[in-house]
Amino acid sequence: MAKYLILIYGDEREWSAMTAHDRQRLEEGHLGFRAAAGPAVLGGEELEPASTATSLRGATVTDGPFLETKEALGGFYLIEAPDLDEAIALASRLPEVTAGHSGVEIRPVVDHG
């Protein structure tokens, strides 16, 4: 089994402007994803806003993310799947895939073992 990191990106202004009903629907989508994936989910978390990030580059420490972009990394899942097709099938269940302001990136994890 291979490991994949599912990165969830979106417009933080859109996320912060969500109503309680919108947040509930989003959470229900994630609950559905976790239920469908079952033990394939090895971990995952929602992240604090990009404005809370601290970036290191060389010997310089700065507040905030590296780049000024519209989309920010909002959360992630680490999953285990037999292949990329299965990882795509699981990730496609996330509500951010169909939201107009967000998207999902799937990255294979390098196996050093």
C-alpha positions in Angstrom: 0.0 0.0 0.0 1.2 3.5 -0.9 0.7 6.6 1.2 -0.8 9.8 -0.3 -1.1 13.2 1.2 -4.4 15.0 0.3 -4.0 18.7 0.5 -7.1 20.8 0.7 -6.8 24.4 -0.6 -9.3 27.2 -0.7 -10.0 30.9 -0.3 -9.9 31.6 3.4 -12.2 34.6 2.9 -14.9 32.2 1.6 -14.3 29.8 4.5 -14.5 32.5 7.1 -17.7 33.9 5.6 -19.5 30.5 5.8 -22.7 30.4 7.8 -23.2 27.9 10.5 -25.3 25.9 8.1 -22.6 26.0 5.4 -20.0 24.8 8.0 -22.3 22.0 9.1 -22.6 20.8 5.5 -18.9 21.0 5.0 -18.3 19.0 8.2 -20.9 16.4 7.1 -18.9 16.0 3.8 -15.8 15.3 5.8 -17.5 12.9 8.0 -18.8 11.1 4.9 -15.2 11.0 3.5 -13.8 9.6 6.7 -16.6 7.0 6.9 -16.0 5.9 3.3 -12.2 5.8 3.7 -12.3 4.0 7.0 -8.9 2.8 8.1 -7.3 4.2 5.0 -7.1 7.5 6.8 -3.9 7.6 8.7 -4.3 11.2 9.9 -5.6 14.6 9.0 -6.3 18.0 10.5 -7.8 21.3 9.7 -5.2 24.1 9.8 -5.4 27.5 11.3 -5.5 30.4 8.8 -2.3 31.1 6.7 -1.9 34.4 8.5 -0.8 32.3 11.6 2.0 30.6 9.6 5.7 31.1 10.3 8.0 30.5 7.3 11.6 29.6 7.4 13.8 30.3 4.4 17.6 30.2 4.8 18.3 32.0 8.1 15.3 34.3 7.9 12.1 33.7 9.9 9.0 35.6 8.7 5.3 35.7 9.8 2.9 34.3 7.3 3.0 31.9 4.3 5.8 32.0 1.6 3.5 33.3 -1.1 0.7 35.7 -1.4 -2.0 33.6 -3.1 -5.8 33.6 -3.2 -5.9 29.9 -2.1 -4.3 28.8 1.1 -3.7 25.3 2.5 -6.6 24.7 4.9 -6.2 21.1 5.9 -4.9 17.7 4.9 -5.4 13.9 5.2 -2.8 11.3 5.1 -4.2 8.1 3.5 -3.1 4.7 2.5 -4.3 3.3 -0.8 -3.3 0.5 -3.2 -2.8 3.0 -6.0 -3.4 6.6 -7.2 -6.7 5.7 -8.8 -8.0 4.6 -5.4 -6.6 7.8 -3.8 -8.4 9.9 -6.4 -11.6 8.0 -5.8 -11.4 8.7 -2.1 -10.3 12.3 -2.4 -13.2 13.0 -4.9 -15.6 12.5 -2.0 -14.3 15.7 -0.3 -16.7 18.7 -0.5 -13.8 21.0 -1.5 -13.5 19.2 -4.8 -16.8 20.7 -6.0 -16.8 24.0 -4.2 -16.0 26.9 -6.5 -13.3 28.5 -4.3 -11.4 25.4 -3.3 -9.6 22.3 -4.6 -7.7 19.2 -3.6 -4.2 18.1 -4.5 -3.0 14.5 -4.1 0.7 13.9 -3.5 2.3 10.5 -3.2 4.5 10.1 -0.1 8.1 8.9 -0.8 8.7 5.5 0.7 12.2 5.5 2.1 11.8 2.0 3.6 
